[in-house]
């Protein structure tokens, strides 16, 4: 999914700000190896994750799933590797109509956040979000495409 045009769309000055869907964040925090570079990216300030109450609530819920077998201390440690580097944005109380139709209602919050925050990009492994590539005023990347783009920028 090459997005060479994205190179000129990422900010040339300042740190790029992006919305990362919950699956990407959980993969980076819990399973680390393949996405360890994301944790490094956040920690070094090379990109700023953008969050809102709704996305953080979902992240907390997912990290509590029994399949991860994480106790409270482990969940807090993982969150400490993410939230301090994030910029919190409040979604407007009355949300404007979506400019596109998203097949998965659960993904709408990530689009709303990216638009409300004027984020530079949205990162997802979700096909429903990636299918919207080019139809929103925000870049949508699969995580591998983001890495390739940031390397070239």
ABEGO torsion letter per residue (X at the ends): XBBAAAAAABBABEBBBBBBBAAAAAAAAAAGAAAAAAAAAAAAGABBBBBBAAAAAAAAAAAABAAAGBBAAAAAAAAAAAAAABBBBBBBABBBBBABBBABAAAAAAAAAAAAAGBABBBBABAAAAAABGABABBBBBAAAAAAAAAAX
